[in-house]
Each structure stands twice: as structure tokens, then as C-alpha cells.
Amino acid sequence: MRKFAVFRIAGEIFGISLDRVVEIIRSQKVFSLPGLPAFLTGVISVRGAVIPLIDLRRRFGVQPTGKKERIIIVRSENEKIGFLVDEMREIMNLAPEDISNPPALFRGFRADYLSGLGKKGEVIVILLRIDSLLTSEERIKLAASMETIGEVEGAGIQKPGL
């Protein structure tokens, strides 16, 4: 059995392997900083750590629909990244036989974003491959942006609220 954090984006149900999830928090103030790449919504401060935030709804080209927004903080290549989603649903157990390989194109989502499709009863869960949600070029831009934020903080200049 594998465990997944299951959440909703624009009416679709998604899952991320629970072993990649650091924590799930309520939506909070997002700080937009000049010069951040377009895919990056901003940064949040969680217990003193500055974490980049990606709105998965924007990433997938859909409009936000939830009033119960949550931020799922995940570990991706030794970095913490926050994903903004419409709402958390549950922690779901899926047996290997409940998971199938994704089709080449599934409801407009790029196949490289998907690790599989989970089926539990009548529910289909789109399982995300979080390391593929950012291209290598975007990862480089993200790293450069986070270094700039670190340099600003290291110089004693603190961003409002951070």
C-alpha cells in the first residue's frame, strides 16, 4: 500500500505521494517579489523559512474554485516548495493494483506531470510526479530567485513580513 495526499484543483482530484509531503497548512499571506519567474506565485514564510509557492491551478491553466485553499509543502530535490490547491480531501491508501500507467494525454495534462492514475471505488485520482512539474530551466530560475532572496535577507534588508 502507498499513501497519497489527495486534493482538489478545479473539480479534478489529484494525489501526491505522502512520502514527499512535509506538511499541509492553511493558505496564508503570499509575498510577491519583483523579478520572480511567472510560474512562481511568490514566497511564504513558514516558521522563519522562506518557501517558494507555486499555484498549481495556474500551472495547469485553470481558475481557482475553492474557498478552503491549502498549501501542500513538499520536498523536491532537497528543496521545500509549496503548492497552492483548492482544497485537501484526504490521505488515501492505494494498492499497486489500484494504480495504472497514465495515458499519453489525460484531460489536457502533460503526461510527464503524471506518475499514474489511482482508482478507489468510483474515484479516479490523478497522481502527480512533482519533480516534473518544473522544467530544468524553471528550477534554475527558482534557485536564482531564492539565492537573491537569501542575499537580500543576509544583507540585513528584510522583506515586509518575512
The 8 nearest C-alpha neighbors of each residue, nearest first, counted from 0:
[[1, 94, 93, 92, 2, 95, 97, 96],
 [0, 2, 93, 92, 94, 3, 16, 95],
 [1, 3, 92, 17, 91, 16, 93, 90],
 [4, 2, 16, 17, 91, 15, 14, 90],
 [3, 5, 90, 15, 14, 17, 89, 16],
 [6, 4, 14, 89, 88, 13, 3, 90],
 [7, 5, 87, 88, 13, 86, 12, 14],
 [6, 8, 12, 86, 11, 85, 13, 10],
 [7, 9, 85, 11, 10, 84, 56, 12],
 [10, 8, 11, 64, 63, 61, 7, 62],
 [9, 11, 8, 7, 12, 64, 85, 65],
 [12, 10, 8, 7, 9, 13, 125, 124],
 [11, 13, 7, 124, 6, 125, 8, 10],
 [14, 12, 125, 124, 6, 5, 126, 7],
 [13, 15, 5, 126, 4, 3, 125, 127],
 [14, 16, 3, 4, 127, 126, 17, 5],
 [15, 17, 3, 18, 19, 2, 4, 14],
 [18, 16, 3, 20, 19, 2, 4, 15],
 [17, 19, 16, 20, 2, 21, 3, 15],
 [20, 18, 17, 73, 74, 16, 21, 15],
 [21, 19, 73, 17, 18, 22, 72, 74],
 [22, 20, 73, 72, 19, 74, 23, 71],
 [23, 21, 72, 20, 71, 24, 73, 70],
 [22, 24, 71, 70, 72, 69, 25, 21],
 [25, 23, 70, 69, 26, 22, 71, 72],
 [26, 24, 69, 70, 27, 68, 23, 67],
 [25, 27, 69, 68, 70, 24, 28, 83],
 [26, 28, 25, 29, 43, 70, 24, 69],
 [29, 27, 30, 43, 26, 44, 42, 160],
 [30, 28, 43, 42, 41, 27, 31, 40],
 [29, 31, 42, 41, 43, 32, 28, 160],
 [32, 30, 41, 29, 42, 33, 40, 35],
 [31, 33, 35, 30, 41, 34, 42, 158],
 [34, 32, 35, 31, 36, 41, 144, 30],
 [33, 35, 36, 32, 144, 37, 31, 147],
 [34, 36, 33, 32, 144, 39, 37, 41],
 [35, 37, 39, 38, 34, 140, 141, 137],
 [38, 36, 39, 35, 40, 34, 41, 137],
 [39, 37, 36, 40, 53, 58, 57, 54],
 [38, 40, 53, 37, 41, 36, 52, 35],
 [41, 39, 53, 52, 54, 38, 31, 42],
 [42, 40, 31, 30, 52, 39, 29, 51],
 [41, 43, 51, 30, 52, 50, 29, 49],
 [44, 42, 29, 50, 49, 30, 45, 51],
 [43, 45, 49, 48, 47, 161, 50, 46],
 [44, 46, 48, 47, 43, 49, 50, 161],
 [47, 45, 48, 44, 49, 43, 161, 50],
 [46, 48, 45, 44, 49, 161, 50, 43],
 [49, 47, 45, 44, 46, 50, 43, 161],
 [48, 50, 44, 43, 42, 47, 45, 51],
 [49, 51, 43, 42, 80, 48, 44, 79],
 [52, 50, 42, 80, 41, 81, 43, 53],
 [53, 51, 81, 42, 41, 40, 82, 39],
 [52, 54, 82, 39, 40, 55, 81, 83],
 [53, 55, 83, 56, 57, 82, 40, 58],
 [56, 54, 58, 57, 53, 83, 82, 59],
 [55, 57, 61, 59, 54, 58, 60, 63],
 [58, 56, 60, 59, 55, 54, 61, 62],
 [59, 57, 55, 56, 60, 54, 38, 53],
 [58, 60, 56, 57, 61, 55, 108, 107],
 [61, 59, 57, 58, 56, 62, 55, 108],
 [62, 60, 56, 59, 57, 9, 63, 58],
 [61, 63, 56, 64, 9, 60, 57, 8],
 [64, 62, 65, 56, 9, 85, 61, 8],
 [65, 63, 9, 85, 62, 66, 8, 10],
 [66, 64, 85, 67, 68, 63, 86, 9],
 [65, 67, 68, 64, 85, 86, 63, 69],
 [68, 66, 86, 65, 85, 69, 87, 25],
 [69, 67, 85, 86, 66, 26, 84, 65],
 [70, 68, 25, 26, 84, 86, 24, 83],
 [69, 71, 83, 24, 82, 26, 23, 81],
 [70, 72, 23, 82, 81, 22, 73, 69],
 [73, 71, 81, 22, 21, 80, 20, 23],
 [74, 72, 20, 21, 19, 80, 79, 71],
 [73, 75, 79, 19, 78, 77, 80, 20],
 [74, 76, 78, 77, 130, 79, 73, 80],
 [75, 77, 78, 74, 130, 79, 73, 80],
 [78, 76, 75, 74, 79, 73, 80, 19],
 [79, 77, 75, 74, 76, 80, 73, 50],
 [78, 80, 74, 73, 75, 50, 72, 81],
 [81, 79, 51, 73, 72, 50, 52, 78],
 [80, 82, 72, 52, 71, 70, 51, 53],
 [83, 81, 53, 71, 70, 54, 52, 55],
 [82, 84, 54, 70, 55, 69, 53, 81],
 [85, 83, 69, 86, 68, 8, 55, 70],
 [86, 84, 65, 68, 8, 7, 64, 67],
 [87, 85, 68, 67, 7, 84, 69, 6],
 [88, 86, 6, 89, 5, 7, 69, 85],
 [87, 89, 6, 5, 86, 7, 90, 4],
 [90, 88, 5, 91, 87, 4, 6, 3],
 [89, 91, 4, 3, 5, 2, 92, 88],
 [92, 90, 3, 2, 89, 93, 4, 5],
 [93, 91, 2, 1, 0, 3, 94, 90],
 [92, 94, 1, 0, 97, 2, 91, 95],
 [93, 95, 0, 97, 96, 1, 92, 98],
 [96, 94, 97, 98, 93, 0, 1, 99],
 [95, 97, 94, 98, 99, 93, 117, 118],
 [98, 96, 94, 118, 95, 117, 93, 99],
 [99, 97, 117, 96, 95, 116, 115, 118],
 [100, 98, 116, 115, 101, 117, 97, 96],
 [99, 101, 115, 116, 102, 98, 114, 113],
 [102, 100, 115, 116, 99, 103, 113, 114],
 [101, 103, 104, 105, 100, 110, 115, 116],
 [104, 102, 110, 101, 105, 109, 111, 108],
 [105, 103, 102, 110, 109, 107, 108, 106],
 [104, 106, 107, 108, 102, 103, 110, 101],
 [107, 105, 108, 104, 109, 11, 102, 110],
 [106, 108, 105, 104, 109, 59, 110, 60],
 [109, 107, 105, 106, 110, 104, 112, 59],
 [108, 110, 111, 112, 104, 107, 105, 113],
 [109, 111, 112, 113, 103, 104, 108, 101],
 [110, 112, 113, 109, 131, 128, 114, 132],
 [113, 111, 128, 110, 131, 109, 127, 132],
 [114, 112, 127, 128, 110, 111, 115, 126],
 [115, 113, 128, 127, 126, 112, 101, 100],
 [116, 114, 100, 101, 126, 113, 99, 98],
 [115, 117, 125, 99, 98, 126, 124, 101],
 [118, 116, 98, 124, 97, 123, 125, 99],
 [117, 119, 123, 97, 122, 124, 120, 98],
 [120, 118, 122, 121, 123, 117, 97, 93],
 [119, 121, 122, 118, 123, 97, 117, 124],
 [120, 122, 119, 123, 118, 124, 117, 97],
 [123, 121, 119, 120, 118, 124, 117, 12],
 [124, 122, 118, 117, 125, 119, 121, 116],
 [123, 125, 117, 13, 12, 116, 126, 14],
 [124, 126, 13, 116, 14, 12, 127, 117],
 [127, 125, 14, 115, 114, 116, 13, 113],
 [128, 126, 113, 114, 15, 129, 112, 14],
 [127, 129, 114, 113, 112, 130, 131, 126],
 [130, 128, 132, 131, 127, 112, 75, 15],
 [129, 131, 128, 132, 75, 133, 76, 112],
 [132, 130, 129, 133, 112, 128, 111, 134],
 [131, 133, 129, 130, 112, 134, 128, 111],
 [134, 132, 131, 137, 138, 135, 130, 129],
 [133, 135, 137, 136, 138, 131, 132, 130],
 [136, 134, 138, 137, 139, 133, 140, 131],
 [135, 137, 139, 134, 138, 140, 133, 141],
 [138, 136, 140, 134, 139, 135, 133, 141],
 [139, 137, 141, 135, 136, 140, 142, 133],
 [138, 140, 142, 136, 137, 141, 143, 135],
 [141, 139, 137, 143, 138, 142, 144, 136],
 [140, 142, 138, 144, 139, 143, 137, 145],
 [141, 143, 139, 145, 144, 140, 138, 146],
 [142, 144, 146, 140, 141, 145, 139, 147],
 [145, 143, 141, 147, 146, 142, 140, 35],
 [144, 146, 148, 142, 147, 143, 149, 141],
 [147, 145, 149, 143, 148, 144, 142, 150],
 [148, 146, 150, 144, 149, 145, 151, 143],
 [147, 149, 145, 151, 146, 150, 152, 144],
 [148, 150, 146, 152, 147, 151, 153, 145],
 [151, 149, 153, 147, 152, 148, 154, 146],
 [150, 152, 148, 154, 153, 149, 156, 147],
 [151, 153, 149, 157, 156, 155, 154, 150],
 [154, 152, 150, 155, 151, 149, 156, 157],
 [155, 153, 151, 152, 156, 150, 157, 149],
 [156, 154, 152, 153, 157, 151, 150, 158],
 [157, 155, 152, 154, 151, 158, 153, 150],
 [156, 158, 152, 155, 159, 161, 151, 160],
 [157, 159, 161, 160, 156, 152, 151, 30],
 [160, 158, 161, 157, 30, 156, 32, 31],
 [159, 161, 158, 157, 44, 30, 28, 43],
 [160, 158, 159, 44, 157, 47, 49, 43]]
